[in-house]
Amino acid sequence: MRQMENLRSSVYEVVLERLNRIFSDFDNVYVSFSGGKDSGVLLNLCIDYIRQNKLNRRLGVFHIDYEVQYEETTRYVDRVLASNSDILDVYRICVPFKVTTCASMYQNYWRPWEDSMRPLWVREKPENCYTKEDFDFYTDDLWDYEFQIKFAEWLHKRNAARRTCCLIGIRTQESFNRWRTIHSDKNYRKYKGLKWIREMKYGICNAYPIHDWLTTDVWVANGRYHWDYNKLYDLYYRAGVPLDKQRVASPFISQAISSLRLYRAIDP
């Protein structure tokens, strides 16, 4: 695995040190899990860390189910959550908040799991999911990114936590905006001077443990440690999609418009 620049440690060893800090400092930890390669490798890192260190604690998993997605993504999410149910507290969100869309000339958002559109749902809601009735803060004006912020506050209060940390699997290699999330000093304060942990609100932080990983690091880790992953990436590879262009995202946002044609080939 790639060695960290100017260090003798690999990126894997460095992320273990970061997880040690997180699980030592925060009593309430959850992973934001999309079903993609980055959040998947981060979740596997956390699961292995808890098991190998025999920690007597559970890990939260926050998964927004956007209804419309590749079937392989749904299968992968189901597999990972079921196979680690002994240590995971799962928050699978099926809520009709506003979600940005670039696939319509008439509106700038759509709503997954909208009750009035049930005959058009791509599939039925999964069992034991969380719906809008479970959240006292839900309103019809809420966007998905606003929901994520309010969810952190809701979970912090629900678990009577002292410190809550949401782990997010973004990597600076992916975009300038993601690089800026880690390295910019604007908007949020660093937690104890660490640029990869940001204080969002008193007692609530976001952490980015794999921010300096490359795409190749992710796939080396999956292969070396025999982790389960979203088999959609195998289909992408067979379809000729380059490694750095393989994204798991809502088909309606701007980043996915160019890959809409793949749905016909991969998931007809």
Summary of the structure (lengths in Angstrom):
residues: 268
radius of gyration: 18.4
end to end distance: 36.6
largest distance: 57.1
contacts: 764
relative contact order: 0.19
helix: 40%
strand: 17%
